[in-house]
Each structure stands twice: as structure tokens, then as C-alpha cells.
Amino acid sequence: MHPTSGRCDPAATRLPVGEPVDLSVTSREQGGRTVVEVGGEIDVYTAPVLRERLNDLVGEGHHHLVVDMERVDFLDSTGLGVLVGGLKRVRAHDGSLHLVCTQEKILKVFRITGLTKVFPIHSTVDEAVAATGGASG
């Protein structure tokens, strides 16, 4: 809040660049696929971190992604938009984007929005890698 007007000052609420809050994004190779492990909250503040990582991976030629969301505590519409954008990017290269999620509160978001018909959702990373045609291991 601005001290004199009582209005919210957008500059005062911005997060420092390069310092994501409550989100971790790492990636690794497994079975010929790129697994992106996401943990924490994917919301309007942190979603740009995930978007940048997905864009970087696709730009580097990783077109078959498995996004492991087992450690995600919260997902809002901005986060959903990032995932849909990632799906569009990989599909432009004949790729795939599969999700790993067993948490009911996160799965409910996908069901309510109808995105369970858009994203293949798996119980384990191994299952997702196998479903994308990746080698086991």
C-alpha cells in the first residue's frame, strides 16, 4: 500500500528479478525424455520461471517433456496457461508434454478446466516416460 494514498503500489509488490518465491524447477534426462521437476507454487508470480525453463528446453531441442508436478502445492490459471503454452511449443516440433500428478487438489484443477482431455496425466515419471515412447531406465 502506498503510505499516503492507501492504494496498492505495484512497484512495491514486484518480486526481485531472478529470485523466484516458493518455486523450484529442475530438469534431467530419463529414458530419452526430459523430466522437468516442479515444486512449490505455480502462480502469477512464479509462473514466468516455469515458462522460461520450458521455452529454454524446447529451444535447446528437447521436444518430449515430462513435467513432474508431485511437489506442486498450488496451481492457478497462470500456471495452467504456462503448461498449455509449453504443450503448444512442443507440438509445433511434433513433440509431447506429459504430466505426472497424483495430488487430488491439483488434479481437480485439471478436471474443472477440462484440461484432463488435453494433457496425458500419469501417476509416476516411469509411466509417463514409457507412454511417450521413451526407453526404460
Secondary structure, DSSP 8 states (H G I E B T S, - for coil): --TTT-S--HHHH---TT--SSEEEEEEEETTEEEEEEEEEESTTTHHHHHHHHHHHHHTT--EEEEEEEEEEEE-HHHHHHHHHHHHHHHTTT-EEEEE---HHHHHHHHHHTGGGTS-EESSHHHHHHHTT----
